């Protein structure tokens, strides 16, 4: 991935990339290839565990929204 684009993505998530903030994990897929992965912020504030590209998240019932969006994207094609 282009260094300029990587820097822009990092800048977008800079506000949550702190030791005192819950964070997020970002993955970008292009042409069916994972081209960018990075964790920002903390997975667990009490234990000071940072989020990484390999962090596991328990999405529970939120998975329904992801499935719905995927179906809508396929329908739009």
N, C-alpha and C positions, 0 to 999 in steps of 0.2 A: 504494500500500500504506500502511496505517496507520502513523504514526510510532512508536507504542508497539510494534507488532509488529516493525518494522525494528530498533528499539533492542534488543529481546529477542534477535533473530537475531544481531545484532552481539555481544551479550554472550555468547551460546553459543560463538562462535568467537573470542572475545577472547584465549584462551590461545595460539592459533596465529598470531595477527596480530602477529607480531614479526619483526624483521630477522634473528634468529638461529634461525628455525624454519621447516621445510618447512610449507607451508600447504595450502589447498584453495580451490576455487572453488565457489560455491553459486548455484544457480538454482532458482527456485520458479515453477511453472506452475500457474495456476488458471483453470479454464474455457478451456483451450487457449490461454491468453495468458501470456507470460512477464512476471511481475509483480515479480520481484526478481532482481538479479544483483550479485554482489560477489566479489572475491577477497580472501583472507586469507593473510597470511604470504608466504613467498618461494617462487618457482618454481625459482630457482637460487641456492644459498647462496654459491657461489664467486664468481659474477658480480654478486651483490646485485640480482638481478632479482625484483621483486615479482610476485605473481600478480594478475592483473586479471580482469575479467569476460570479456575476450576472449582470455585465455591458451589456448593449444592444448596438449592433453595427449595423449601417446601411450599409449593404453590397452591395446594389443596383445591378449593372450589374455583380459584381464579383461572384454572386451566380451561374452564368452559368458555371464557371470553377469548382466549387464544385460539381455541378450536373454531369458534364462530368467525373470528377475523380471518383465519386461514381459509375457511369455506367461502367467505365473501370475496377474498382475493382470487380464489380459483374461479368463482362464478364470473368475476369481472373479466377474466381472460377469455 
